[in-house]
Amino acid sequence: MEYYNNDPYFEEELEQFNDWYKIEGINKIKELSRQLRTLFKYKSEVIKFRYHSTLSPTVNHTNPTFLTLKQKIETLTLEFIKLLKKIKESAQTLEQGILNLFLNNTTLLKKLSKITDLLFILIHKFSEDRPHRQPNYLKFVIKLINYLCLVKKCLYTQFSEFFEELSKNYKNLEEELTQLSHKQVSFEEVIKEKILEERSMS
Amino acid sequence: MKTYSNVSRKTVREDRIAICPIFGCESIKRVKPLKFRFLGFGKYPKCRKHRIPLVYVDERIGDFVDAALACFFDKAGLPPNDLLEYVKSQVPDEITSFVEGWVYCITVGRGAPIVSRYMDTISNTYLKQLTKKQIKAIKRGGTSKPNLVNKAIKSGMDEITFQYTRVLKHLRAHSEVLTDRQKLQALSKNLQNYLKEWQKNTLENNKIIKSPENRQEMALEEIKNNYDQILNIGTCRCLIGLDPESKEIKKAKLTAFDRFSAYYEFYTERLATKFTKLDIEKICSENKSVIKVLKSKDSSKELNYYDIKASTSSCKLEAIKDYLKSINWQVISKNWTIQVKGQGSITLNPYKSCSNQNPLYKHKKWLEWIYLNEDLNLSDRTITKICGLKNHKSIRYWRNKFNIQTKEESGFYFNPDGYIDLYMPKTYKHPELNPFGKKRIQRREHIVKMENHLMISSTSRELDLHPYLIGDDNGMYYIKTGCIVHHINYRKRDNYIDNLWLYASNSEHNNTNINPCLSGLIKLGQILFSQSNNKYILNSNFDYRNLESEQIKEIIKPVEFF
């Protein structure tokens, strides 16, 4: 045991671990797998949005749970944007601004970290609520995630590579959704095709 | 086979974490060195459930990701031959969109979402290895004694983070390199129905689903074939907009972990090979050449209007050209000779494509027929493309020269009430407003959008049963006159479908509880009463969102009387 106690390398490692553990906390250690799960959820939802042809008219597309969640996300996003603007005022880039906070303004840093976490929790929730039914909102959320990833990347340097990669994946999804929404389908064509297909099937 | 470090309390020098090698099994244990190198039980820790020796987590976690990636990107995951044969013969125009769509769905279809669940389990159980004392000591920071468990946990966690990033990198490569999003298109109903049937048949014939006990008697290749069938069903389900896991597979209790365990075996036995972009291109090009042959064989066959409508947009132009060749032009006009400046008289051939030598658009009857045909409903620009011209103005020039009137086109205008009104075509035969289609009526855009949305997203039966809709003889459905389409955000021109809500009547619409909300805003000072014009106005100099939530609650709470 003494051997390990005197090992300077191990001392340094332990310090790093303590910092890392303090930052992440016991409940947040699952965050990475949760992030991956949410990404897959959104990916599956984009696939569904692309290929799902029939949605039941009885299911309302603007259900109360969704609206409450939407409202919460929007309120927090407003706060988040205000904070980012404030941070960017004092630095050239957003990343630089966030890194400066570590030295200058820890209260703002804590606030930013708290809002980011809260937003991610809401976004995780939204991913479970069949978001392909709200494609426009889905696009907004994915755009927001990109900014959140940037903040997370700066806040937790241990996971910077992970969040950078995550952000790139979300950017791809965002591009895909933009393409999908730009695809203008003639309504008459769709209906005629639908009627024709139904007739040919019967 | 990869050899793992022998998990033994005899040989271990520091505390380490070991796990059951079966993917999905949650058995995890802290392996401590023996006291004085000989005192203690369980010298060779085993999984209690599976009765097999444990392996160190940081050595095994990479294998799980290897197996998962081998499963996602295996060549056997590309579209199966029997499906390709069907598409080739029945819907040849959809071959590219089908193959590209299949590749696009492959990761999710073959069980990618399950990867994070396994990682979750490991992270959780990993943390459980820490005692409360250790957690407290770590939280206290600097003064805590160095603990060997910390080092073990950290190295494992680092490995997990690395493996997560690895999965993400592969996923990105899949969507950036292997998938061509431009070629993705929705599949036709016929193909979708066939895919559903194919799924059923495959499930019925799958030996592993029928009787999982058979697995032990099968050769490894045969097992892989059966597993691939099951995985391909997942991809197929994604392609028709369903969740990848089907009931039958769930019933057979074939979890994704089973698949990854099996795939790890295939991977180590070198039965799984990664597919590349070249493989996808090869499938597409092979099939395209077959389609060309099929088309040349079928050229004698007459095409009809429905064939054109059924074809996809990319092939529509070709389909129209073929359709035009099949028309009996001699009935429409007997004289196909025209006078061209500088060339004298030319005899046109309407059964051939339009070209410089065969300028069909210069023939009055041909142009009149093609432009005014209601079924085809072609614009100047489309006719320009059919004729191989560069500018649509030449078609307009010839139309004017032949006195062919321009077709009525639909338009919109902003209503003084703040809504957008549309001029509907005569085909808009609302049974209550325009039953015979004698005139063109105006209709609010948001109502038309809701009608369109309901018609596209619902089946005919659902539309028939819908209480707020009324149908006409042509199979079109319209919102009844009493119903109200409401703008959720009160912006009258925000006609996105997410912002619209259909109410049965005006009274139901008025009962939206808006008044209590407005009174709240008046109390907050966001809305003010202007005495100069006796109206409520919005206070644009004030934003109630700047107030603290406690303040808002205090202001809007009901007044209590004592």
Boltz contact constraints between the chains, C-beta under 6 A:
constraints:
  - contact:
      token1: [A, 14]
      token2: [B, 146]
      max_distance: 6.0
  - contact:
      token1: [A, 14]
      token2: [B, 150]
      max_distance: 6.0
  - contact:
      token1: [A, 17]
      token2: [B, 150]
      max_distance: 6.0
  - contact:
      token1: [A, 17]
      token2: [B, 154]
      max_distance: 6.0
  - contact:
      token1: [A, 18]
      token2: [B, 138]
      max_distance: 6.0
  - contact:
      token1: [A, 18]
      token2: [B, 141]
      max_distance: 6.0
  - contact:
      token1: [A, 21]
      token2: [B, 138]
      max_distance: 6.0
  - contact:
      token1: [A, 29]
      token2: [B, 123]
      max_distance: 6.0
  - contact:
      token1: [A, 29]
      token2: [B, 127]
      max_distance: 6.0
  - contact:
      token1: [A, 30]
      token2: [B, 120]
      max_distance: 6.0
  - contact:
      token1: [A, 30]
      token2: [B, 123]
      max_distance: 6.0
  - contact:
      token1: [A, 32]
      token2: [B, 164]
      max_distance: 6.0
  - contact:
      token1: [A, 33]
      token2: [B, 116]
      max_distance: 6.0
  - contact:
      token1: [A, 33]
      token2: [B, 119]
      max_distance: 6.0
  - contact:
      token1: [A, 33]
      token2: [B, 120]
      max_distance: 6.0
  - contact:
      token1: [A, 36]
      token2: [B, 116]
      max_distance: 6.0
  - contact:
      token1: [A, 36]
      token2: [B, 164]
      max_distance: 6.0
  - contact:
      token1: [A, 37]
      token2: [B, 116]
      max_distance: 6.0
  - contact:
      token1: [A, 40]
      token2: [B, 112]
      max_distance: 6.0
  - contact:
      token1: [A, 40]
      token2: [B, 113]
      max_distance: 6.0
  - contact:
      token1: [A, 43]
      token2: [B, 108]
      max_distance: 6.0
  - contact:
      token1: [A, 44]
      token2: [B, 108]
      max_distance: 6.0
  - contact:
      token1: [A, 47]
      token2: [B, 105]
      max_distance: 6.0
  - contact:
      token1: [A, 47]
      token2: [B, 108]
      max_distance: 6.0
  - contact:
      token1: [A, 47]
      token2: [B, 238]
      max_distance: 6.0
  - contact:
      token1: [A, 48]
      token2: [B, 241]
      max_distance: 6.0
  - contact:
      token1: [A, 51]
      token2: [B, 239]
      max_distance: 6.0
  - contact:
      token1: [A, 51]
      token2: [B, 241]
      max_distance: 6.0
  - contact:
      token1: [A, 52]
      token2: [B, 241]
      max_distance: 6.0
  - contact:
      token1: [A, 54]
      token2: [B, 459]
      max_distance: 6.0
  - contact:
      token1: [A, 55]
      token2: [B, 457]
      max_distance: 6.0
  - contact:
      token1: [A, 57]
      token2: [B, 454]
      max_distance: 6.0
  - contact:
      token1: [A, 57]
      token2: [B, 458]
      max_distance: 6.0
  - contact:
      token1: [A, 57]
      token2: [B, 462]
      max_distance: 6.0
  - contact:
      token1: [A, 57]
      token2: [B, 466]
      max_distance: 6.0
  - contact:
      token1: [A, 134]
      token2: [B, 498]
      max_distance: 6.0
  - contact:
      token1: [A, 136]
      token2: [B, 496]
      max_distance: 6.0
  - contact:
      token1: [A, 136]
      token2: [B, 498]
      max_distance: 6.0
  - contact:
      token1: [A, 161]
      token2: [B, 165]
      max_distance: 6.0
  - contact:
      token1: [A, 162]
      token2: [B, 161]
      max_distance: 6.0
  - contact:
      token1: [A, 162]
      token2: [B, 164]
      max_distance: 6.0
  - contact:
      token1: [A, 162]
      token2: [B, 165]
      max_distance: 6.0
  - contact:
      token1: [A, 165]
      token2: [B, 165]
      max_distance: 6.0
  - contact:
      token1: [A, 165]
      token2: [B, 168]
      max_distance: 6.0
  - contact:
      token1: [A, 165]
      token2: [B, 169]
      max_distance: 6.0
  - contact:
      token1: [A, 166]
      token2: [B, 168]
      max_distance: 6.0
  - contact:
      token1: [A, 168]
      token2: [B, 172]
      max_distance: 6.0
  - contact:
      token1: [A, 169]
      token2: [B, 168]
      max_distance: 6.0
  - contact:
      token1: [A, 169]
      token2: [B, 171]
      max_distance: 6.0
  - contact:
      token1: [A, 169]
      token2: [B, 172]
      max_distance: 6.0
  - contact:
      token1: [A, 172]
      token2: [B, 175]
      max_distance: 6.0
  - contact:
      token1: [A, 176]
      token2: [B, 181]
      max_distance: 6.0
  - contact:
      token1: [A, 187]
      token2: [B, 452]
      max_distance: 6.0
  - contact:
      token1: [A, 190]
      token2: [B, 456]
      max_distance: 6.0
  - contact:
      token1: [A, 191]
      token2: [B, 455]
      max_distance: 6.0
  - contact:
      token1: [A, 192]
      token2: [B, 309]
      max_distance: 6.0
  - contact:
      token1: [A, 195]
      token2: [B, 475]
      max_distance: 6.0
  - contact:
      token1: [A, 196]
      token2: [B, 309]
      max_distance: 6.0
  - contact:
      token1: [A, 197]
      token2: [B, 189]
      max_distance: 6.0
  - contact:
      token1: [A, 198]
      token2: [B, 460]
      max_distance: 6.0
